[in-house]
Amino acid sequence: MNQNIDVPHHVNTFWQCHAGTWDTRQPQRLLIIAQRSELATIDVLETLFLLDIKHLTCVENTLIFDRQRGLIKTKLTTRQIMMNYAGRLGLSGTQLIKQLAGELGLSKHKLPVIHGDAILMPLSTAKRGTTSWYNRHYLKHIEAQGFMTALVYDGQITIQVDMSERVATRQLAKAGQLQAALQ
């Protein structure tokens, strides 16, 4: 967490070797090329996406898309990973975000976890169990692709998610308002 966000970070060569769009609806294809990690943690300055794969019949529960480490598979659920991370933030974590959302008149539905310039946002309600999360940090732009949305990150990393562009745009705007209120 003590990294300087203004310093440009390199992208792991994994992403150049496996260039293209990463379709999160086909996690079985991603599992084959992912590296296993038993105690996976996230670095909000480098983690781009947490894909919930708990519904699959495999040992792993989460795929982590990380700029530095590549694609990682772990037994930990996205809920465990995010609760672990949010717990380290203490009062500046989820409780403060919820309070700010109320003060700003924003919906408390699908609230992000904010730490500096990094904003991790859930694709669905996280209270009902596990969900996938995406990071606004390094996000260059989003593109509508039918009912899907492509999250285009620096380093030519594109992740296709099951969410409309309209929902993503609204969520990004809400997260921006919350981030501004925190600073």
Kinemage of the C-alpha trace (Angstrom):
@kinemage 1
@onewidth
@group {chain A} dominant
@subgroup {mainchain}
@vectorlist {calphas} color= white
{ca met a 1} P 0.000 0.000 0.000
{ca asn a 2} L 2.973 2.303 0.275
{ca gln a 3} L 3.483 2.551 -3.476
{ca asn a 4} L 3.521 5.956 -5.119
{ca ile a 5} L 0.554 6.010 -7.470
{ca asp a 6} L 2.167 8.672 -9.685
{ca val a 7} L 5.080 6.422 -10.604
{ca pro a 8} L 4.279 4.441 -13.759
{ca his a 9} L 4.116 0.721 -13.122
{ca his a 10} L 5.041 -1.888 -15.665
{ca val a 11} L 2.564 -4.515 -16.756
{ca asn a 12} L 3.474 -8.170 -16.283
{ca thr a 13} L 4.511 -9.857 -19.543
{ca phe a 14} L 1.699 -12.372 -18.932
{ca trp a 15} L -0.744 -9.796 -20.316
{ca gln a 16} L 1.257 -9.320 -23.538
{ca cys a 17} L 1.639 -13.087 -24.045
{ca his a 18} L -2.104 -13.624 -23.635
{ca ala a 19} L -3.335 -10.477 -25.397
{ca gly a 20} L -6.986 -9.980 -26.227
{ca thr a 21} L -10.271 -9.518 -24.469
{ca trp a 22} L -10.854 -11.506 -21.304
{ca asp a 23} L -14.447 -12.785 -21.277
{ca thr a 24} L -15.513 -13.247 -17.665
{ca arg a 25} L -18.438 -15.435 -18.775
{ca gln a 26} L -15.962 -18.198 -19.689
{ca pro a 27} L -13.887 -18.705 -16.523
{ca gln a 28} L -13.041 -22.330 -17.407
{ca arg a 29} L -10.784 -21.037 -20.203
{ca leu a 30} L -9.088 -18.678 -17.776
{ca leu a 31} L -8.534 -21.306 -15.076
{ca ile a 32} L -6.235 -23.279 -17.376
{ca ile a 33} L -3.724 -20.442 -17.715
{ca ala a 34} L -4.016 -18.981 -14.195
{ca gln a 35} L -1.297 -19.449 -11.610
{ca arg a 36} L -2.415 -20.940 -8.256
{ca ser a 37} L -1.944 -19.070 -4.981
{ca glu a 38} L -3.194 -20.375 -1.640
{ca leu a 39} L -3.065 -17.055 0.234
{ca ala a 40} L -3.983 -14.524 -2.409
{ca thr a 41} L -4.251 -10.922 -1.365
{ca ile a 42} L -4.951 -7.851 -3.405
{ca asp a 43} L -2.955 -4.707 -3.997
{ca val a 44} L -5.547 -2.098 -4.890
{ca leu a 45} L -3.001 -0.262 -7.000
{ca glu a 46} L -2.401 -3.342 -9.164
{ca thr a 47} L -5.470 -5.602 -8.916
{ca leu a 48} L -7.813 -4.883 -11.819
{ca phe a 49} L -10.557 -7.445 -11.353
{ca leu a 50} L -11.743 -10.161 -8.961
{ca leu a 51} L -13.823 -12.776 -10.768
{ca asp a 52} L -16.160 -14.823 -8.597
{ca ile a 53} L -16.061 -18.458 -9.801
{ca lys a 54} L -17.547 -20.057 -6.668
{ca his a 55} L -20.391 -21.481 -8.763
{ca leu a 56} L -17.985 -23.699 -10.758
{ca thr a 57} L -17.206 -27.252 -9.725
{ca cys a 58} L -13.523 -26.708 -9.048
{ca val a 59} L -11.259 -26.116 -6.074
{ca glu a 60} L -10.824 -22.401 -6.760
{ca asn a 61} L -13.361 -19.711 -5.909
{ca thr a 62} L -11.735 -16.566 -7.340
{ca leu a 63} L -9.658 -15.458 -10.311
{ca ile a 64} L -7.575 -12.330 -9.668
{ca phe a 65} L -6.533 -10.156 -12.623
{ca asp a 66} L -3.406 -8.350 -11.433
{ca arg a 67} L -1.163 -6.045 -13.474
{ca gln a 68} L 1.993 -7.229 -11.702
{ca arg a 69} L 1.277 -10.893 -10.958
{ca gly a 70} L -0.840 -11.848 -13.971
{ca leu a 71} L -3.870 -14.126 -13.618
{ca ile a 72} L -4.132 -15.867 -10.240
{ca lys a 73} L -6.557 -18.531 -9.035
{ca thr a 74} L -7.259 -19.056 -5.343
{ca lys a 75} L -9.518 -21.028 -3.011
{ca leu a 76} L -10.464 -17.818 -1.199
{ca thr a 77} L -13.824 -16.332 -2.157
{ca thr a 78} L -14.109 -12.751 -3.389
{ca arg a 79} L -16.005 -12.022 -0.170
{ca gln a 80} L -13.115 -13.318 1.962
{ca ile a 81} L -10.576 -11.337 -0.049
{ca met a 82} L -12.567 -8.097 0.112
{ca met a 83} L -13.488 -8.461 3.803
{ca asn a 84} L -9.821 -9.060 4.551
{ca tyr a 85} L -8.865 -5.945 2.633
{ca ala a 86} L -11.683 -3.732 3.963
{ca gly a 87} L -10.839 -4.868 7.494
{ca arg a 88} L -7.317 -3.507 7.099
{ca leu a 89} L -8.762 -0.107 6.161
{ca gly a 90} L -10.576 0.152 9.501
{ca leu a 91} L -12.899 3.154 9.948
{ca ser a 92} L -11.838 4.618 6.606
{ca gly a 93} L -13.332 1.566 4.938
{ca thr a 94} L -16.893 0.507 4.331
{ca gln a 95} L -18.504 2.274 7.310
{ca leu a 96} L -17.238 5.681 6.218
{ca ile a 97} L -18.293 5.063 2.596
{ca lys a 98} L -21.798 4.100 3.742
{ca gln a 99} L -22.039 7.239 5.902
{ca leu a 100} L -20.830 9.470 3.049
{ca ala a 101} L -23.283 7.908 0.598
{ca gly a 102} L -26.124 8.747 2.988
{ca glu a 103} L -24.903 12.328 3.446
{ca leu a 104} L -24.606 12.825 -0.334
{ca gly a 105} L -28.050 11.336 -0.962
{ca leu a 106} L -26.578 8.434 -2.966
{ca ser a 107} L -27.892 4.911 -2.994
{ca lys a 108} L -26.218 2.598 -0.493
{ca his a 109} L -26.615 -0.223 -3.013
{ca lys a 110} L -23.370 -1.714 -4.420
{ca leu a 111} L -21.026 0.627 -2.572
{ca pro a 112} L -17.349 0.678 -3.567
{ca val a 113} L -14.291 0.212 -1.394
{ca ile a 114} L -12.096 3.306 -1.803
{ca his a 115} L -8.438 3.668 -0.902
{ca gly a 116} L -6.716 6.712 -2.387
{ca asp a 117} L -6.985 6.619 -6.179
{ca ala a 118} L -8.071 2.985 -6.190
{ca ile a 119} L -11.796 2.261 -6.183
{ca leu a 120} L -13.006 -1.349 -6.119
{ca met a 121} L -16.625 -1.716 -7.175
{ca pro a 122} L -18.875 -4.780 -6.945
{ca leu a 123} L -20.722 -6.030 -10.027
{ca ser a 124} L -23.673 -7.064 -7.873
{ca thr a 125} L -24.730 -6.720 -4.245
{ca ala a 126} L -21.916 -8.052 -2.099
{ca lys a 127} L -24.150 -8.604 0.956
{ca arg a 128} L -25.745 -11.675 -0.581
{ca gly a 129} L -22.503 -13.593 -0.782
{ca thr a 130} L -19.721 -13.389 -3.270
{ca thr a 131} L -19.597 -11.119 -6.293
{ca ser a 132} L -17.024 -9.990 -8.821
{ca trp a 133} L -15.225 -6.667 -8.273
{ca tyr a 134} L -13.557 -4.272 -10.709
{ca asn a 135} L -11.084 -1.473 -10.090
{ca arg a 136} L -11.387 2.047 -11.475
{ca his a 137} L -7.643 2.562 -11.120
{ca tyr a 138} L -5.880 2.272 -14.526
{ca leu a 139} L -9.312 2.124 -16.228
{ca lys a 140} L -8.935 4.109 -19.470
{ca his a 141} L -12.526 3.794 -20.675
{ca ile a 142} L -15.521 1.492 -20.984
{ca glu a 143} L -17.183 0.266 -24.163
{ca ala a 144} L -20.661 -1.116 -24.703
{ca gln a 145} L -20.632 -4.576 -26.283
{ca gly a 146} L -24.260 -5.592 -26.554
{ca phe a 147} L -25.485 -6.370 -23.039
{ca met a 148} L -21.870 -6.644 -21.913
{ca thr a 149} L -19.334 -3.925 -21.114
{ca ala a 150} L -15.627 -3.976 -21.891
{ca leu a 151} L -13.417 -2.471 -19.201
{ca val a 152} L -10.336 -1.213 -21.028
{ca tyr a 153} L -7.300 -0.749 -18.789
{ca asp a 154} L -3.823 0.680 -19.382
{ca gly a 155} L -1.455 -1.922 -20.765
{ca gln a 156} L -4.033 -3.071 -23.338
{ca ile a 157} L -5.896 -5.244 -20.838
{ca thr a 158} L -9.592 -5.554 -21.718
{ca ile a 159} L -11.998 -7.389 -19.425
{ca gln a 160} L -15.518 -8.091 -20.663
{ca val a 161} L -18.110 -8.081 -17.856
{ca asp a 162} L -21.779 -8.945 -17.617
{ca met a 163} L -23.040 -5.425 -16.918
{ca ser a 164} L -24.512 -2.743 -19.142
{ca glu a 165} L -22.504 0.351 -20.031
{ca arg a 166} L -25.252 2.510 -18.488
{ca val a 167} L -24.949 0.733 -15.135
{ca ala a 168} L -21.140 0.930 -15.260
{ca thr a 169} L -21.222 4.647 -16.090
{ca arg a 170} L -23.633 5.348 -13.232
{ca gln a 171} L -21.537 3.293 -10.802
{ca leu a 172} L -18.314 5.026 -11.858
{ca ala a 173} L -19.934 8.441 -11.364
{ca lys a 174} L -21.173 7.502 -7.881
{ca ala a 175} L -17.740 6.181 -6.956
{ca gly a 176} L -16.159 9.410 -8.183
{ca gln a 177} L -18.490 11.468 -5.987
{ca leu a 178} L -17.666 9.318 -2.954
{ca gln a 179} L -13.932 9.516 -3.656
{ca ala a 180} L -14.108 13.326 -3.956
{ca ala a 181} L -16.023 13.513 -0.653
{ca leu a 182} L -13.333 11.427 1.050
{ca gln a 183} L -10.580 13.813 -0.007
